[in-house]
Amino acid sequence: MNMMLNFKRRLIPIVLCVLTKAATAQELPVVIYPQPHQMVTETGSISLEQAFYVKPGSVKPELQSLLSTVLKLDGGKNVLPVKVQINKSAGQRSGAYELAINKTGIQITAADDRGAFYAAQTLVQLANGKVKLPFIKVIDYPDVPFRGTVEGFYGDPWTQQDRVAQLRFYGQLKLNTYIYGPKDDPYHSSPNWRLHYPEKEEADIKLLVQEAKKNYVDFVWAIHPGKDIKWNLEDSTAVLKKFEMMYGLGVRSFAVFFDDISGVGTDAAKQAGLLNYIQYQFVNKKKDVTPLIMCPTEYNKGWSDPKPGTYLDILGEKLDPAIHIMWTGNTVVADITKEGLEWVNKRIRRPAFVWWNFPVSDYVRDHLLMGPSYGIDIDAQNEMSGFVSNPMDKAEPSKTAIFGVALYTWNMKSYQPEQAWLASHRYIMPEAPEAFQLFNAHNSDPGPNGHRYRRTESVEMIPYTTAFLKSLKEGGYAAADAQRLKAEFEAMIAASKDIPLKSQNKRLVEQITPWLAQFYLLGKAGVAVMDLADDWNKKSYVSAWDKYLATERYLDSMTELDQKMNLNPYQPGVKTGSLVMLPFVKEVLLTVGQQMTAGKGLAAAGTAVQSSDQTALYTNNAKLKSQPLQIGNQSVALSPALETITLNAGDYFGVRLHPNLKPKTLQFNLESATLTNWGGFESSADGLNWVVLPVEEKKGKGLATAFDATKDRYIRFRNKSEKAQNLYLKMFKLEVGTKNEADNGVYVLDGNLATYSTFSKNEPRLVHLPKDFQQADLLLLLRLNRESITIFSKDKKGKETILYEGNGDYIKIDKVALKKVDTLYFKTNAVEPLRIYEIAKH
């Protein structure tokens, strides 16, 4: 279960654990990322106009360069010294440092060069935007020895530009590990893991290694040989030779991945043998290589054999203790808990090296995962040897989550996901932090997915959307909630413009541009739908219909954009605000639409149309009798149910179609491994005599197509067994078409604005009127896109009588003109289809 966050959005400076002996009201709070373990400020400061002196040769060039970005290292008059001392005391963790700033100068004492570099990064943050350095003492160190990212996702790997920017970002935030393992690099994996990289790729890797060293980041090159490895000396030597090649490019950190493979490569004992061979013949013989890392085949609890003496236990027993073993948690994509780590650590006989699959989105590529890094246990420090985040294929947007990972792995006990997330916006996009935060707040949930991993989204808006919808459905109007929601949608429009206009990070803007475009449209749809609700509340019916159409057009534009951008072959499209804001817009549109066609001042549904003819839910299950139907022009579907559905013996559920509709294809996902053992799909013309429908099915998911399109009106799933059975109603969607294409009265006399009939120059339309409509005032709700139309009738001799000409979307026809009129004819010169939503008595 996710550790869900519940917080309100606000943009404030985050003050991190500062103990101040004396401070004036004018001083800005001291903010350092990640939060130091100990930090004490005292009265006094040093002007940054002051000259400083560093003894030549006393610091590494990269440290000298970093210090020079904030200090005047010109050695002029009245200089203050900058002293750097490396003190490699026993047991001190790499990266530990002390920083003291006082009237005598600046003193850095560090466990190693990396610690001195981190002290300088703290100094840079202290000087950022200020004219003085405060007198301060910082004692600091990382909680997790290895901290950073693994480029381990499927899809297009990061570019060279992206990786360089990431390495610099890591150096600034004291992350020290970058594991290179993109799944789609053929020289990392099959088929070319045994071969040299081409010359250009070798040059790129060499430059990346140099950039990593400048930022004190271990560039870990990973090999993924398990797909086609042969357990012989030749392939063992091939791995060793490949590591030697990479060593020649400057790589000093290595990993071997056996994830996502099958066949002979999954043998735990053989894997341990190869890794031990590498440890003894390569790592131990090199004096400058960091500990070897391996990713096992059973890398999460859900995929692990629980029996003693199996895969994980074999690794724990046979693998050299110096080698790290990676772990993703209880499942592939999961929260990281102390209990979960304790479970695996007992089996692998060492602290796990966490591979956290967040914010990776290769399983939901139509979403951005820009929310806070939560669901990571702050009590798990002693249960892990390393922690790396697997990011999105979009490197720059991934920085929001990586920022949180940096703060978490450095100082666990102080880590607060909400505060880290809030702080990340000002750190990553200081030119437009409010806009960036708003965008991220509505782009964090991955949507329904196979891993069942969900994230909070639009948290601050949920109370407002819930309250407003409750009031609206009860016939009321919550004005204060409406005002807040409209302001949010207006802010979304503004943010979608501000981010590309103001942000200096053009690569970030480039990578989120499709979602910015969708975010803008969602904002426009939201404003329109709130105006619709307002007009409807004020009984401004003509204006309300205009806003209904405006909202629908924006939603149509979102659908079009979703079909045109980010066209990857796996999860194409662009989704934004999909957990709260977009469903809210659609629900308000649906609710007001239902009220419009339910006789509340605007239109009354066609009462003469027999209820038995309307498309409807068909079930005898008490729990499902109120389950909503999603009815559209091409399909009828049961709304998914969130909880388990129990069908007693003989229980059924399905749909009954309008007589002018024909079934085409049934798609279903009822998530039951034994579905067809106890249940079956059936069709009927009359609801009395049933025919078994053959289906293509696997684990409760599949389709049926063998309908009698001329007769079948009832389609259902039934529990045929003699006892109660459970299933999940994930999908029950029936694609439909009209039997009589010329007469779409089925769509315009059903009291449902989600359905409509279309007509154009090449496809005129007629609608047969029920008898009680032939002597009544009629209201026609249309979408004409400002095109002119003609509505007319015909007498028995075919003579036409014009009832309306014009381009209005909201048309009234007086009953006087409708005497003896049983059919309305629609024609236009418009080439693009126009819509007739509803014809109702007025």
N, C-alpha and C positions, 0 to 999 in steps of 0.2 A: 504494500500500500504506500502511496506517495505521502510524504510529509508535507501536507498542503499548507500554503501560506495564506494568511488573511491580513492584508494590510491596505492602508489607504495611500494613494499616490500623492507624493509631495516632493518638491525639489528643495532640499535644504543642504547646507554644508554639513558634512558628517564629521563630528569631532571625536577623534579616536583616543581614548584613554590617556589623557594628558594630566600629569600631576604638576601643579603650578605652585611654587612657593610664593611668588609675587607676580602680579600682572596688572597692567593698567587697562582701563576700559577701552582705550583706543586700539590695543593690540588685537590682531586677527588671531583666531584660534589656530593652533599648530595641528596640521593635518598631514599624516604620513600614510602612504599605502605601500605595502601592507602595514597594519598596525604593529608598531614595535611592542616587544614584551615589557620593556620598562622605558619610560621617558619622563624626565623631570626638567622643567624649565625654571629658570631663576631670573631675578631682576637684572636687566642689562642686555645689551646687544652690541653687535659689531656692524658698522656700516658696510654695505657692499661696495662702496667707493674706496674702501680701505685696500691697500696693496698687501699681497700675500707672497710668501716665499716658500718654494718647495726645493729641497736639496736635490741638485742634479743627480739622476741615477737612483734615487731612493724609491721611486714608484714606477710601475709599469706604464708604457706609453698610453695604453687605453685609459688608465686611471688619470694620468696627467691631462689627457685630452678632455675627459669628462669634467674634471675640476675646473679646467679653464673656461668651461661654458658659463660658470657662475661667479668665479673668483678672478680678480685681477692679479695674475701671477707674473707681475712685471718686475718684482724685486726692487721697487723704488723706495723712497724715504718712508720712515715709520712703518716698516713692514712687520707683519705678524707671521709667524711660522705655521706651516701646515706639516705636521709630523705624522708619518705613517709607519707603524710597527707591526710586523707579522710575528705572532706568538703562537706557534703550533703546540699548544699544551695538549696533553693526553686526554682523550675523550671529548674534546671540543669538536662540535659539528662543523662541517664545511659551510662557510657562509656566515658564521657568527662574527660579530664585531661589537666594538664600543666606539661611540663618537662623543667627543666632548668639545664644546665651544664655550670659551670664556674669554676674559680679558687678556689672557696670555697667548691666545691663538686657537688653532684647531688641532686636535689630537685624535688620530684614528688608530685603534689597536684591533687587529683582526686575526682570526684563526688561520686565514690563508688569503691569497690574492683575491679570491672571490669575495670574501668577507670585506676586504678593503674596498672593492668595487661597490658592494652593497652600501657600505657606509657613505661613499660618495654619492650614490643614488639618493640616499636619505638627505644628504646635504643639498642636492639639487632641488628636491621637493621643498625643503625648508626655505630656499631662496626664491622659489617660483612666485613671481608677481610681487615681490617685496623689495624694500630698499635696505633692509637690515636682516642680519641673522640673529636669532635670539640666543642668549646664553642657555645652553641645554646640555643634558647628558642622556645618551641613549645606550641602552644595553639590549642587544637584539640577536636573534638566531632563528632558524627555521624549525618548525615542528616536524616536518616530513623531509627526509633527506633528499628525495628526488621528486621534483615538482614541475609540472608543465603540461605538454600536450603530446598526443600521438596522432599523426596524420594517417589515420587508419581506415578512412571511410571508402565506400564504393563510389565510383563516378570520376569526373574529371579531377585530377590532382590539382593542388594549388600551383600557381605560377611562381616563377622565380621572384618576381616583384612581391607577391603575397608573402612568401617565406621570409624574405629579408625583413619586411615590415613586422612580421610576427616575432622574429628573433630579437629585434630592437625593443619591441613591446615587452617581451619576457625579461630582458635585462633590466628594464626600468622597474618592473614589478617583482624582481628577485625570484623569478622562475628560472630553473637551471637545467631543464630537460626538454628536448624536442626529439621525438622518435619519428624517423622517416619510414613510413610503411604504407604508402598509398596502394590500395588494392589493384588499381588499374595501371601500375607501372610494371611492364613485362620484365624488366631487369631486376626488380625486387622479387617477383614471383615467377610462375610459369608463363611462358616457356623458356625465358632467357636468364633465369637466375644464375646459371653457371657461367654466363658470358660477361665480358667487359661492357660497360656502358659505351655508347657512341661518343665520339670526341666532344661534341657540344655538351651533352649531358654530364660528362666527366668534369668539364670546365665549370659547369653550373654548380655541381656538388662541391667542387673545390672552393669556389667562392662562398658558398653557403657555410661550409665548415669554418672558413676564415671569419665570416660575419658572426657565427655562433661563438667563436673564441673571444672576439672583441666584447661580446655581451655576457661572457662567462656562462654560456649555455652548452651543455653536452649535446652535440649532434650525434644522435644514436641512429646508425643505419641498420635497418632490419631486413632480413632475408626471409622469404616465405617459400620453402622448398617442398612442402609436404604433398602437393598435388601430384607430383610425378617422381618423388625421390625413390631411389633404390637403396636399400639398406646394405651397402657394400663400401669397401674402402675407396672406390673411385668417386662416389658421390660425397663421402665424408671429406675426401681431399678437395673436391670441387667447392664445397662450402668454405673450407679453409683458404683455398686460393682466392675465392671471391672476397673474403675478409681481408686478405693481404692486398688485393687490388684497392679496396676502399681505404685501407690503412695508408696506402701510397698517396691517396688523395687528401690525407690529413685526418681521416675519421679515427677517433679514439674510443668510441662507444658503440656497442653492437647488440643486436637482438636477433632471435630466431623465432619466427611465428609458425605455429602449427594449427592456427584457427581456421574454421570454415573449410575443412577438407574431409575426405572419406577414403576408405580403402586402406592399403598397407601403411600409408603415412601416419595413421593414427595410433600406432603401437607405442605405448608409454615406455616400455623398456628400451626399445630401439631409439626413441627420442632422447631419453636420458643418456643412452650410450653416446649418441652423436654430440650432445651438449657437453658431456664430460670430456670427450675427445677435444672439442674446441677449447674448453677451459684449460686442459692440461697442455695442449700443443700450441695454443695461441695466446689466450689471456694471461696465463701464468708466466709465459715467456716474455711478454711485453711488460715493461715497467710503467707504462703510461696509459694503459687501457682500463677503463672503468668496469665495474661488475657486469657480467653478461645477464641479459634479460631474455626470458622466453615466454611466449604466449601459448598455453596448452590448448589441446583440442577440446577438452571439457573445461571451458573457461567460465562457466557459470553453474550455479547449483541445479538449475532446471535441466541442464544437459548432462549432469554428472551421474555416474553410476553410484548409488548410495551403498552398495555392498562393500564390506571391508576387503582390503587386498586388491581392489580394482584400480583403475587408471590413476586417480589422484594419489592414492596411497603408494603406488609404484613410483611415481615421481618423487614423492616425499622421501621415500626410502633410498632410491638409487641416485637422485640428482645431487650433484655437489652442493653443499650448503651455501656456497658463495653465489649461486645462480638465483636470480629473482624469478618468481612465477607470477604472471599477471592474472587478474580476476575481475570480471565485470559485475559481480553481485549475484543475487538470487536468480536473475534471468539475464538475457542479453542486454536489455535496456532496463536499468533498475536503479533504485535508491541504494546508497551504500550505508549499511548499518554495522554497528559493532558486533552484534550477534551473528550476522552473516559472515563477517570476516573471521570470527572465532571458529565457526564451523569449518571453513576451508583451511584455516591455519593449522588446525589439529591434524589434518590429513596431509598437507604438504610440508609440515614440520618447519615452517618459517613464516614470518609475516608476509601477507600477500602484497603484490605490487598492483595497485588498483588501476584498472583501465575503465574509466567512467564514460559510458556512452551518452554523454550530453556535452554540448548541444548538437551532436551529430544529427543530421536530418536526411540521410540517404534512404530512409524508409518512408519519409514524408516530404519529398522534395518540392511540393507545392506550398509548403509552409516555411516560415522563419521561426526559429526558436530563440527569441530575444529576451526571455524572462530571466528571473533571478536563478542563481545556482543554489537550489535547496534540495533537501532529501539526502544530505551528506552528513554523517554523524560526527558531532564535535567531540565525542568521547572515544573516538576510534584511533587516536594518534598512535598508540602502542601496538595496534593490530595491523599496521601497514608499513611497508618499507618504501613505497613510492605511491604517487597519485598523479595520473595524467588524464586529461580530458580529451575525448575524441571530438573534434569540432565539426562544424558544418563544412561543406565544400566551399562555402563563401567565407573566406578568411576574415575579412574586416568585420562583418556582422558578428562573427564568433567571439570577438573581443569582449563583448558584454558579459558572456558567461565565463570566459577565461579570467577576466578581472576578478570575479567572485572566487574562482578556483585559486588564484594567487593569494587572496586574503585568507582563504580557508586553510590552505596547506602551510602557510607561514605561522599563523597564530590561531589555532583551532578554537580555543576557549573563548576568544573574543569575537569569533566570527558570527555575524548576524546577516543572513541572506538579504533581508529587505534593505538594510543600510548599505550593504555592499552594492546592491543593484542600483540604488538611488545615486550613490557616489560615482558609479561607472559612467553615467551619462555626462556629467561635467568633465570627467577625466578623458573620455573618448571623443566627445563632441562639444568642447567648451564654447564654440561659436553659437550653438543652438541646443543647449541641454534640455530645455523644456519641451521643445518639439521632438527631440530624439526620445525622451522618456515617454511622452505620450504615444509615439509610434510603437515603442517596444511594449508598452502596457497592453496593447491590443494585438500583438504579434508574438505570442509565447506558447500557445497550446499547439501540439502537433496534429490535433484532430484524431478521429478514429483510426486506429492502426493495429497491425498484427501483433505488436509488442504490448499493446494495452497500456502504454505509458502515456499519461496525460499530465498537463501542467496547468497551473492557474492562469487565468487571462481576464483582463478587463475587471479586475477585482473591485476597484472603487465604484464601478458603475452597476454592479449587480444589485445592490439594494434599490437603486433608482429604477432599473428595468423591471425588477420584480414587482415593486409597488405600483408602477405605472400600468403594467399589464393587468394586474389584479383589478385595479380600479376601472380600467377600460373595458374589461370583459364583464364587469358588473354594471356597465352602463354609466360609469362615472368618468371623471377627468381630473387626475392629480396634477394640478397646475404647477406646483413647486417642483415636482419630479420632472415634469415636461420641460420646464425652463432649464433645469440642470442638464438634462439629456441633450436638448438642442444645443446648449453651450458646448457640450463635449463634441458633438458632431461638427460644429463650426470650428472648434479647435483642431479637429482632425484635418479639415480642409486646409487650415492655415499651416499646420505642421507639414503636410505633404508638399507645400510650397517652400516653407522656410528651410527645410533640411537641404535640398539641392542648392538653394540660393545662398545660404550662409555657411554651410560646412566647408572646411578646408580639406577634408578627407574625401577627395573625389573618387577614390577607389571604393570607399564605403558606399557613397551615393550610387555609383555605377552598379554595385552588386545588389542593392535593394531597390533599384529603380522600378522594376515591375510591380513590386509590392507598394511602393509610394503611389504609383498610378492607381492601383486598386484601392488603396487607402483613401485617396481623394474621392473616388467614386462612391465609396461607402459613406464618407462624410456627407456628400451631396445627397445620397439616398436617405440618410438619416435626417437631415434638415427637412427634406421634402416630406418624409413620413410624419415628422412631428408637426409640420404645418397642416398636413392632412388631418391629423387627430384634432388639432385646434379648430380647423374649419368645421369638421364634423360635429364637434362639441357646440360650436356656435350656430349650427344648422345652416351654414353657408354651403348648400349642397352642390351648386355648380362649381364653386371654387374647390370644394373637397374632391370632386371627381377629377378636376384638373391636377390637383396634387397627387391623387392616386396614380394617374398616368405618369406624372413626372417621376414619382418613386419607382414605378415599374420600369421606366426607360433607363434610369440609372442602374437598376438591378440587371436589366438586359445588357447594358454596357459592361457590367462586371462579368457577366457570363461570356460575352464576346472576348473580353480581355483574357479571361481564364483559358479560353480556347486558342489564343494566339501567342501568348508569351510563356516563357520558361517551358518550352516544348521538349523536355527530356523524355526518354522512352519509358520511364518507370512510373512516376507520379507527376504527369505534366500539369501545368496550370499555375495559378497564383491565387492563394487563399489568404485573406486577412480578416481579422476580427471574427473568426469563424466560430468561436465558442460562445460569445455573448452578444456582440454588437450586431453582426449580420443576422443571426436568428431573431434578435429583437426587432429589427427593421421588418423582416418578413412576417413576424407574428403580429405586429401592429397593422401592417397592410392587410393581412388575412382577417384579423378581427374586425377592423373597420369595414372591410369588404363584405363580411358576413352580416354585419349590422345594416349595411346599405341595402342588402337584398332580403332583409328580414322584416321590411315594412316599417322601419323606424324613421319615417319622414321622407325617405328618398325613393324607395322602390319596394314593391311587394313581389315576392317570387310567384312564378306561374302556378297558382293553386290548382288550376284545372289539370295540370300534368299529374297523373296518378303517382302517388308515392311508391307504389310497387314497381313503377317503371324506372325510377331513379337508381343510379349506381349507388350501392350501399354496402356496408360491412355485413358479412353473413357469418354468424357464429352462434353457438349455444353455450359457450364458455363464459361464466359469470365475470371473470376477471377481464375478459377481452371485450365485453359488450360496449364499453365506452371508449375503446381504442380508436383514435382518430384515423380517418382515411386521408391520404394525400392524392387528390384527384387532379389530373392535368389532361392536356389534349392528347398526349401519347401514352399515358400510363395511369394506372390506379394502384396505389400501394398502401399497405398498413404501416402506420408510423411505428418505428422500432420501439420495443419495450426495453427498459433498462434492467428490469429484474427478471428472475427466472419465471417462466410460464409453466404451470402444471395443467396438463390435459388429462381429465379423468377418462375412463373407458368410454368410447363413443363420442367424446368431445371433438369439435371441429372448429375451424376458422377459415375464412376466405372472403370472397367478394361476389356480389350479384351485379351484373352489368345491365345498363340501359338496353332496351331492345335493339337500338340502332348501333350498338357497339359490338365489335367482334374481338375475341381474344387472339393474341399473336404468340407471345412468349412469356412464360412465367419464370422470373428469376427469384431464387430463394436462398436464404442462409439462416438455418434454424439451429445451427451449431450443436449437433448431437451426433456422436460417432455411430450410434446404432439406429438412426432415424428410420431407415427403410425396413428395419426388422420389426418395428412395432407400429409404424404409421404409413399412410399412403396418400397420394394426391389423386383427386377425383374431379370429374366435370359432369355437368348435367344441363339439359335444356329446360327443365321444369322444376328442379329442386327436389324431385321425387325419385327419378330413375338415374342412377349414377354409373359412370364408366371410369375404370381405373386409368389414370394417366401415366404412361411410361416416362421416367425421368432419367437424366444424367446427373448423378449425385456422388459426392465424396465428403464424408464427415459432416453431413447435414447441409452441404452447400451445392447448388447445381441449378438446372433449368429444365423446363418442360415446354414442348412445342407442338405436340400431337393433338391439337384441338380440332373440333368440328366448328369452323369459323361461322358457318351458317346457322348453327343451332345453339351451341354452348353459351349459356348465360351465367351459370354458377360454377365457380372454381374454388375448391377448398382443400385443406389438409386435415386428415382425420386420424385420431388414435384408434387403430384397429385392434389393439390388444385388450386384455381383460383387466388390466390394472393401470393405475395412474402413471403418467410419464412426464418427464421434464424436458424443456427445450429453451433456447434463447431465440427470441424473435428479432433477429438482426435485419432481415429483409424478406418481404413478401411483395414483390412488385410485378404487376401484370401489364405488359405492353399491349395497347389496344389500338384499333382503328375504327372508322365508321363504315357501316355496311352500305349506306346510301350517301355517297360523297357529295351529292348535290344538295342534300338537306341536312344542315348541321344544327337543327333545332335541339338536338341532344345537348349541345353545348351552350345555347343561348337562352334556354328555358329551364335551366337546372338550379337557379339560385346560387351559382358558384362563380365568382369572378376569376377563379384560377383557370377556368376553361373558357374558350372563346371559339368563334367561327371566323374564318378569314375569307376575304374576297379581294379581287384585283381586276384589272382590265381584261386579262385573259381567263379569269375564273370568277364570273359573277356568282351571286349567291341568292338562294331563296330560303325563306323560313315559313313553314306552315304554322299558323296560329291556332291554338286551342279555341274551342267555341266561345268560352267566356272572355277571351281576349278580343273577339271580333266586334264587341260592342262596349269597349272600355277605352278610357284614356290610357295611352301607352307611353312609357319612358324607355328610351333606347340609350344604352351606355356603350360608346364606341371609342375607338382610337384611330383617328383619321390622319394623323401626322400632317395636318393642315391641307390635306388633299380634299377636293370637292367630290361629293357623291350625289347620287340620285336614288331616292327610295320611291317605289311606285307599286301600284296594284294593277291587276288585269281583270277585266270582266270575262264572261263566258266566251265572248267573240274575240278575245285577245287584245281588246282595246286597253291601252295603258293610261292610268291616272296617276299623275305625280303627287306624292304625299309630302315630299321634302326634297329640297335642293340646297346644298351648302357644305360647309366644312366643320360644323359643330360636333363636338364629342358627346354632348349632353343634349339629346333631342326629345322633344315632346310632340306627340301626334294626337290631336283631338279625336275623341270617339266619333264625332260627327263624320269625319273623313274616313272612318273605318267601317261604316255600315256595309254589310255584305262582303267585307274583305277577309278572305281566309288565308291569304298568302301575301307576304311582303317580299319584294324583289329589290336587290341591291346591285348597283352598277357604278363603275368609276373608270376614269382614264388612268388611274395610278397603276404603275407597273409593280411596285412593291406591295405586298399584302397589307390590307387594312383589317382591323379587328372589330367584330361585334361581340361584346362581352355578355350583355344581358338585355332581354326584352321583358319588361315587367309592367303589370298594371300600376297606374299611378293615381 
